[in-house]
Structures are given as C-alpha cells and as structure tokens.
Amino acid sequence: MGEPVESVDVVQSALDHRVQSLLDAHNGDALAVIETLLLAVDSREERVSFGFVRGRLPALTKQGE
C-alpha cells in the first residue's frame, strides 16, 4: 500500500472535534463558544489558590517566637 498523502495528527484531530462539538452545541455561534470558554476559565481560576505560587501565604513562625 502507498503512503497517505497527509499524516493525520491525532492531537489536532481531537482538538478539531472538540471545537466542532462546541460550535454545534451553540448552533455555530462562535461568540457564544468564546463566552463559554471564558466562563470555564474564570470558574477554574476561582478554584485555584495562587497563594502558594506567589509566596503570599502568611509567614510561618517557630513555636516560642
């Protein structure tokens, strides 16, 4: 058998499927898809604490100090 003309990237194919699924769910309205994605990111961000990352946790002191 011959080589395929194009190689199919599995990751890109999965991403395309997810994007198309979102567009289908919003009747092709790209702005509604973007709004949904932004809301999902905002929701996820609210659940993540960045205190550890930014070093903004209160300073810990040893007992007796």
C-alpha positions in Angstrom: 0.0 0.0 0.0 1.1 3.5 -0.6 1.8 6.3 1.9 -1.1 8.6 2.8 -0.9 12.0 1.2 -1.3 13.6 4.6 -0.5 12.3 8.0 -3.3 12.8 10.5 -2.2 14.3 13.8 -4.2 12.6 16.5 -4.0 15.6 18.9 -5.0 18.1 16.2 -7.9 15.8 15.2 -9.1 15.6 18.8 -8.9 19.3 19.2 -10.8 19.9 15.9 -13.5 17.5 17.1 -13.8 19.4 20.5 -14.1 22.7 18.7 -16.7 21.4 16.3 -18.6 20.0 19.2 -18.7 23.3 20.9 -19.8 25.1 17.7 -22.5 22.5 17.2 -23.7 22.9 20.8 -24.0 26.7 20.2 -25.6 26.4 16.7 -22.5 27.8 15.0 -22.3 30.9 17.1 -18.5 31.5 17.6 -19.1 34.3 20.1 -21.2 32.1 22.3 -18.4 29.5 22.2 -15.8 32.1 23.2 -18.1 33.2 26.1 -18.5 29.7 27.3 -14.7 29.1 27.2 -14.1 32.3 29.1 -16.6 31.4 31.8 -15.0 28.0 32.1 -11.6 29.6 32.6 -12.9 32.0 35.2 -14.6 29.2 37.1 -11.4 27.2 37.1 -9.3 30.2 38.2 -11.6 30.8 41.2 -11.0 27.3 42.4 -7.2 27.5 42.2 -5.2 29.2 45.0 -2.3 31.2 43.8 -1.0 31.9 47.3 1.5 29.2 47.2 2.7 30.3 43.8 3.1 33.9 44.6 4.5 33.5 48.1 1.7 35.4 49.7 1.0 33.0 52.5 1.4 34.3 56.0 4.9 33.8 57.3 5.3 30.8 59.5 7.0 31.2 62.8 8.5 28.7 65.1 6.8 27.9 68.4 8.0 30.1 71.2 8.9 33.0 69.0 
